[in-house]
Amino acid sequence: MQATESSPGTHTRQSLPVLALGAIGVVFGDIGTSPLYTMEEVFAGPHPLAVTQVNVLGILSLVFWSLLVVVSLKYVLFVMRADNKGEGGIMAMLALVQRATADRPRLAPLLAVLGIFGAALFYGDGMITPAISVLSAVEGLEVATPAFTPVVVPLAVAILVALFLLQRRGTAGVGKLFAPVMVLWFTTLGVLGAVNVARAPEVLAALSPLYALEFFAAQKSIAFLALGAVVLAVTGAEALYADMGHFGRRPIRLAWYFFVLPALVLNYFGQGALILHEPETVTNPFYHLAPAWALYPMIALATAATIIASQAVITGAFSVTRQAIQLGYLPRMAILHTSEHAIGQIYIPFINWALMAGVVALVLGFQSSTHLAAAYGIAVTGTMAIDTILGFVVVTVLWRWNRVLTISGLVAFLCVDLAFFGANVTKLLHGGWFPLAVGAVVFTLLSTWKRGRALLRERLQSSSVELEPFLEGLAAYPPQRVAGTAVFLNAQPLVVPNALLHNLAHNKVLHERVVFVTVVTEDIPYVQAQDRVRVQPLGTGFFRVILHYGFKETPDIPRALDQCKVCGETFNLLETSFFFSRETLIPSKLPGMPLWQERLFAWMARNAQSAMRFFRIPTNRVIELGTQIEL
């Protein structure tokens, strides 16, 4: 198997430059707003460096080579090759790893846990990114005049709340502005940086890695702590991989190498030149790059750019959640499609309000971007290390690359990732606990649901009736049949659905057509229309229908059935009844999960969206039959 460039038909209708322009508007928002706070965190954060030539050039060298090694080499050249039919992101990577380790029972669970924890950390990152980005942009008002200081936090909260309130309307209209705004943003970054570099061209010497080595030799321990701030320059690198499915590898690479990377490097070096010659600007070097007349326009542009960066993270959280639901790591949730044309534009109310609560709490609790920066690095560096490990598992086991080459690459990239992670561990008591706490909570929910569903299947299977003997018995002693079609959802195709057993026991009749529907989520993002439905006649009016969906698709059972013929007839919704089995879960001391986890699983099951709504089945065609199950 080889890595694919993109999913079939996804990017062929648009030219490479158009896709690259779109990528600039969506993919690079997070990493593109990092100049707002990175250099300030280095020289005015909790572990401030003295403004000396060795320190400034050393930091600039570290930033430049971090961008090259972490973003250009690791993510753009390597990790983005590990696509799943053109799709990227931690859940797509997890699906690939599960495929690669299917025959390795010892390795598979460990890597699955690692992948789940990486997905869990994403939610912590998804809360911090909007908070620190918007807050750092609005803090530019303090540079204009200290009189604005009291309004910075309330204004940031107002902007963020408005952003979350608008999510239900979708991003199609606003999204058209993303690319022009971000092109203007990166152009401005590059121009302001170039102007200041021209005033102090000696900073260009920092392109040599020798200055990073000299910095470490001179500062030793404090240089290691400085890595915790330098990593802020590469936050958002994982977005290049996560958004790959929207644009493809080539457009993202084109935009990064020829536009985004040069603009970022110029801006960081411009800030370094400014700090070197005007040390008093360390409190906010980004806004001091601009001339006085351009300060307020820069604040407006920075705010727009951070809103776009926040939007990308929010929609990414929606996408990851849907993938987690489809792969069986989260219960069903209400998923609303905000566009009739773009399948990827969705809105998940629960995730939206949970993120909003977390973001607002962060802004109110930390009060400044400097304080928030301490909480930022751990989630990002943890996710980066997990991406490295899972990526190398894919290329080694699934694609069978040369082991010596891959192990060497794994060691090299992990050394960088773990160095950044270790530097951020020192921030644990200063806010770094927050993303870890969020990650721990989300990990507990993901793992509990996955294990709970497996346990529930075991309990149901222990009392299940095999389908084939059951149908033979019905053929020998047929019950009364009534007109119409009955559809039973059946997660286990070889056993009889509990709802059918209950219906037959209580009503003593069967419909003339009985359809067992099984929904299968494949480990690919999208399933082609011709592969969606498989119909198998079972005899005497019984049929098995297997519906295949990708992990980025939302199932629609009536629509899928409408596209096939059952018993030689077109599916008629008005003559069809859908039977569901509603399980009431009772935590017990039976072997399985700890009692607290069983109670958590039961609570999640009670609050999950009903299968009727999730599969888009009309409420007036549904009959639910209940059963109690001890976990």
N, C-alpha and C positions, 0 to 999 in steps of 0.2 A: 504493500500500500504506500502511496505517496501523498504528500500534502497537496491539496487542491488550491487553485488560485481563488476561486470563488464558487459559490453555489450556482447551479445552472440558471442562467438567465437573469441573474441578479443585477449585474453591472454592464451588460453588453449594450444597452440602449443609450448610454451616456458616454461622452468622450472622457478621456483621461484627465484633461485640464478641468472639466466641469466637476468631476468627482473629487479631484484634488482641492478645488475651491470649496466644495461642500465639506470636505474633511477639515479644512481650516476652521470652518464655522462651528463644527460639532466636536471633533476629536481632541483638539488642542486647547480647549478652554481652561482646563485645570492646570496643566503645566505652563500655559501661557500667562496665567495670573500669578505664578510663583515669584516673579521679580518684585511684586508689591511688598513682600515681607522677608524674603530670604536673607538679603544682605543686612537688613536691619536686625534680624534675629542673631546673626553672627557677631555683629559689633556692638549691639545694644541689648542683647537678650539676657537670660539668666546667667550665662557664662561669657560675658563680653570679652572680646579680644582687644588689646591695645592697637591703636591705629599706627602701625609701622609699615615700612615698605615690605619687610619680610612677611608680615602677617597678611597684608592686602594681596600681594602677589601670590602667596601660598593659597589663600582662599579662592582667588580667581582661577588658579590652576586646578584646584580640587573641583570647583564647579564645572569648569570646561571638560575635564576628563571624566567626571561623573555623567555628564550629558552624553559624552561619546560612548563610554563603556556600558552604562545602565540602559540608556534609551537607544542610541544608535546601533550598538552591537547586540545587546541582549534582547531587547524587545523588538526593534524594527527588523533586524536581520534574522534573529533566531526564534524567539517565542512566537512571532507572527506566522512562522511556518507551521506551527502546531494548530492548524485550523480544523474544524469539524464541518466539512462541506461548505467551507467559506466563512463559517461563524467562529468568533473568538470569545474570550471571557472565561472566568473561572469555572462556570458550570459546563461550558463546552469542553474545556480542558478535562474536567472531572469525568465527563462522558467518554472521552477518548481514553483516559486512564483505566476506566472500568472495562472498556473493550480490550485494552492491551493486557490487563492482568486477570482476565476472566478465568484462566486456567492456573492461577497462582493463588490458592486460598489463603496463604499466610500473608502475602504482600498486599492483596487487594483491600482488606479491611483497614490496614494501616494507612494506605494512600487515600482511601475514601474519607477517613477521619481528617486527614491533612487537608484534603480538598474542601470538605465541609467547613473546617475552621477558617480556611481562606475566604470562602463565601461569607462566613459570619463576620469576619473583619471588614469586609466591604461595606457593611451597613454602618459600622463605626466611622469609617472613612467618609461615607455618604452623608453623615451628619456634620462632621468637622469641616469638610470642604466648603459648603455654602456659608457656614458661620465665619470661618477665617477669611474667606475671599471677600465677601461683602463688607465685613467689618473693617478689613484693611483698606478697602477702597474708600469707604466713608471717612476713615481717619485722616484722609487728606485734608478734610476741613480744618483739622487742628493745625496743620501746617500753615493754612491761610491766616487763621487767627485763633488764639486759645479760647476766645469767646464761644466758639462752636463746640467745645469739649463736652458740655452737658447734653448736647443733642445727638452725639455720635451713636451711642448705644440705642436709644429709642428709634432713631432713623433707620439703623441697620435692621432692627427687629421689624419695623413697619415694612421695609422692602422685602424681607424674607417671608413675612406672613402673606403679603400680596402675591408673591411668587407662588406659594403653595396653594393659595385660593384660586389661582388661575389654571392650575393643573387640569381640572376637570374639563376645561374648554379645549384642551389639546394644544399642540405646539406648531401646527401646520402653518398658521398665519404668521406668528412671530418668528418661526424658524426661517422664513425667507430673509429675515434681516440678519441672521446669525453670521453668514459668510461675509457680507460687506463690513459689518461691525468688527469682526475679528481680523479681517484683512487690514482695516484701518488701525486696529490695536497693535498688531505686530509691526506694521510699517512705522507707527509712532515709536514703538519700543526701539526699533533699529535706528531710526533717525536720531532720537534723543541720545542713545548710547554712542552712536558714531560721532556726534558733535562733541561729546565730552571726552571720548577717546582721542579725538584730534587735538584736544588741548593738553593731553598727557599721554602721548603714544608709548611711553615706556611700559605701560601696563600690558601691552601686547606680548611682552617677554613671558608672561604667565601662560602662554600657550604651550610652553615647555613643561613637561612633568617634573623637571628638576626642581622647580620652585615649590611644588607640593612636597617633594621629599625634603627640601631644605627647611620648609615650614615645620614638618614633623620632627626633624632633627633639632630644631631650635626650641620648639614648644613642648614636645613630648606629650605629657598627660592632657594638657588643655587642648592640644591639637586633636586628640581623640574625641573630646567633648564637642569640639567644633563640627565634627562630622554629623552630629545630631541636628545641626542647623543647615549644613550643606545639603543634606538629603532633601530639604524642602524644595531645592531646585529641580528635583526629578519627580516630585509628587505629581501624579497624573499620567505617568508613563504607562501604567496598566490600562488606561483608557484607550491607548492606541490599539491594544490587543482586543479589548472588550468591544470596541466599535468597528472592528474590522469587517463584520458582516454587512454593514451599511455601505461601505465604500470600496472594499477590496484592499489587498496589500499594496499594489503599485501606486494608487493615488495617495495613500497615507505616506508611503516612503518618499514620493516625489515632493509632497508638501513639506515634510519634515526636513529633508536634506537641503532643499533649495530655497526655503522661505522661513520656516519657523525656527529651525536651529540657528541660522545666522542672526536672525533678529534677537533671539534670546541671548546669544553670546555677546553681541554688541551691547545690549542693555546692561548685562552683568558687568562687563568690562568698563562701560561708561560709569556705572555706580562706583566701581572700584577706583577709577580715576578721580571721581568727585570726592570720595572719602579721603583719598590720599592727600589731596590738596586743600580740602575743606573738612577737617575732622569733625567739626560741629554738626555736619549734616548726617551723622550716623543714626540720629533718631528717626529719620525717614528719608533715606537717600533716594528712593524712587521718585518722590514728588519734587525733591530738590533738583532733579535733573532738568525739569522743565523751567523755562523762564517765568517770571512772576505773572505776566499777562496770560499765560496758558494754564495756570494752575486750576482754575475752575472748570474749563473744558476738559482737562485731564482727569479731574475727579469724576465728571459725568461719563467720560469714556471708560474709565476704570470700573465704575459702577456697572455700566452696561456689560462690560467684558466679564465681570464676576457673576452677574446674573446669568449670562450664557453658560459659564462654567458650572454654576450651580444647577442649571436646567439639565445639562448633560448628565450630571451625577444623579439627579432625581429620576430621570427617565431610565438611567442605567439600573437603579434600584428596582424600578417596576419590571424591567426586563429580566433581571436576575431572579426576582420573586416568581415570575411566571415560569421560568425554566425550572426553578426548585419545586414548584407545584407539580409540573409535568413529570419530573424525574422522581417524584415521590418523597421529597424531603420537607414539604410543607402541606398543610391541609388546604382544601379548596377555598379560594377567596373570590370576592366579586371583582371581575376584570371588565372594565368598560373600554370599548374601542372608540377613540376620539377622531378617527379618520376613516372614511369609506374607501380610501385609495391606498393608504400605507398600513400594512398589517402590523408593523412594529410599533405604531403609535397607540399606546394603551395607558389606562389610568387605573390604579388600584387604590381605592379610598383608604383602606386601613394603613397601608404603607405610607401614603401621603401624609396622613395626620400623625402617624408615629414619628416620621422623619421631622415634621414641622415642630412637634413637641420637643424632640431632642435638640434640634437646631436652636430654637428659641431659648431653651434651658442653657445651652452652651454659651450663647451670647450674653445672657443675663448673669450667668455664673462666672465667666472668665473676664468679661468686660473689655478686653483688648485683644488685638491679634497677636501681640507678643506672648501673652499668657496662653492663648489657644495654640500657638506654635509648639508648645511643650507637649500638647496632647496629640499632635498630628503625626509625628514620625513613626510611632510604634506600629500603628495599623498599616501604614504604607510599606514599611520595610518588612513586616511580617508577611504581607501579601506577596511582595516581590520574591522573598525567599521560597515561598510555597510554589509560586509560578515557576521558579527555576527548577525545583525538584521534580514537579509533575511534568514539566516540559521535557526534561531529560529522560524521564521514564518512557514517555511517548516515543521519542526518537530512538531510544535504545531497544525497547521491547517491541513496539509496534512497527517501526520503520527499519529496525535492525541496522542502524548506523554503526560505524566502526567504534568499538567499545573504548579503545584507548583514547580516541579523539573526543568522544562524548564525556568520558570521565574527567579528562583534563579540563574541558570546558565547564563541566559541573563544578569542579573544585574552584576554578578561577572565579566564576560568577558568584558562587556561594560565599567565597571569602569576602567579596565586596558587599554582598547582601548582609552577611552576618556582622561585618564591621559597622555598617550603618545601623543595624538593629541593636548591636551592643552599645553604640553611642547613645541611642535613644532610650535604652533601659534606665539610664541615669535620670530620665525625666519622669519616671514612674510615679513618684509622689507629687509631682508638680503638674499633673493633668494627664500623664501617659496612662494612668489607670482607666480613664474613661473609655477609649476605644477597646481596651481589653475587656472591660466590664460588659460593654455592648456585645462584643464578640462572644464572650462566654454565655450570655443570655441567649443570643441567636443560635449559637452552637448547640446549646441544650435543647432548644426547641426543634432544630433540624434533626438532631440525632434521636430525640425522643419520638418524633413522628415517624421517622424511618424504621426504628426498632419496633415501635408500637404497631405499625401496619403489618410488619412481618409476624409479630406475635398474634395479632388478630387473625391473620390468614391461617396460622397454625391452629388456633382454637376452632375456626370455622371448618377447617379441613378435617379435624378430628371427628366432627359430627356430620360431615357431608355425605351425600349419596352420589355414587358415580352415575354419570349421565347415561352411558350406553345401556347398562342393565335396567335403568329406570324407564328408558324409552321402549325397551323390549317388553317390560311389564305392562306399559300402557297399550302397546299394540295387542297384547294378549287379552287384556281386560280394559277396553277403551271406555273412558268416562264420556259423559254427554259433552258434545261440542256446540259452541254458540258462534254466531257470525262475528266477523271482525278479526283484527290482528292484536295480539298481545306481545309486547316487547319487554323482555326481562334483561336488565343489566347483569352481566355475569363476569366478574373479574377472573374466575377460574373456569376456563372453557370446558373442562372435562368433568365437572360436577354440576349438580342441579342447583340452581339459585334458590336460596331460602324463601324468597318471595313466591316462587312457583309452588313450593311444598305447602306453604301457608295458604295460598289461594285455593289449591286443590283440596286441602283438608277442610277449609271452612265453606267454600262455595260449591264444591263437588262438580265443577265444570271446567272445561278448557276452551279457549278460542280455537276457531278452525285453522288459524295460522298462529304459530308460536315462534317468536324470533328471539334467540339468545344473542345479545350484543356484548362484545368484548372490545374495550378500548385499549389499544396498545400504544404506548409512547416509545418511539424509537430513539436511539442515541444519536440522531442527526437532527438538525434544526427544522427542516421542512421535508414533507413527504409529497412526492409528485401526485397529481390528481388521479392518474391512472392506477396508482398503487394504493389509493386510499381505502377501497372497500374490497373485501373478499367474502363471497357468499358460498356457503356449503349446505346443500340440502341434507337433512338427517332422516327424512322419511316421515310419513303419516302427518304431514303438515308442520313439521318442526324444521327450523333453519338455524344455522349458526352464521352470524355476521361478525367479521373481525374488521374493526376500523383502526387504521394506522395514522398516527399523528407524530409530527416532530416535536421536540421539546420547546420550540418557540411558537407553537401553534395553540390556539384555543379550540377544543373540540366542539363540534356542533352536530349532535346526533341526528336530529330531524333532517338537516340539510344533507348529511351524508347518506341517510337512508333514501332520501328523495332521488338520489343519483343512481340507485340500483333497483333491480326488480327482484321481488321476493315471491316465490311460487308463481313466477311468470306474470305477475301483475305489478303495476306501478304502485309505489308506496302512497297510501292515502292517510294523511294525518287525522282526518275527521272520523275515520273508522278504526283508529288505533288507540289502545290504552297502554300506558307505560307503568310497569309495576316495579316498585322500589322496596328494598328491605332496609328499614331504619334500625340500626343496632343501638341498643342502650348498653353502654359499657359499664361494668361494675368492677372497680379495683378489688383485688383479692390478694391473698398471700400465696397463691399458686406460683410455682417457679416461672420466671420470665424476667420481669423488670422489678426494681425496687418499688415499694408501695407509693412513694412520693412521685415517682416517674409515671406510674400507672395512672395516678390521679391527674397529673399534668396532661397525659395523653387523652384521658377521658374528657378533660376540660377543653382541649383543643378540638376534639371530635365534635363536642356539643356546639362549639362556636364556629365550626367550619361552614362554609356556604353549602347549601344542599346540593346533592348531585343533580337534582332537577334544574336548578338555576345554572349550575356550572356547565351542564351539557346542553343548555338552551332548549329545554323541553317545556312546552306550554303547560301552565299549572292546571288547566281544566282537563288535561289528558292523563293526569298522574294519579295512581293509587299507591299509597304507602302501607306496608305491612311491617309491624314492629317485632323485634326479638331482643332478648336480653342475653348478654355474653359476659362471662367472668373472665377477666384477664389473668 
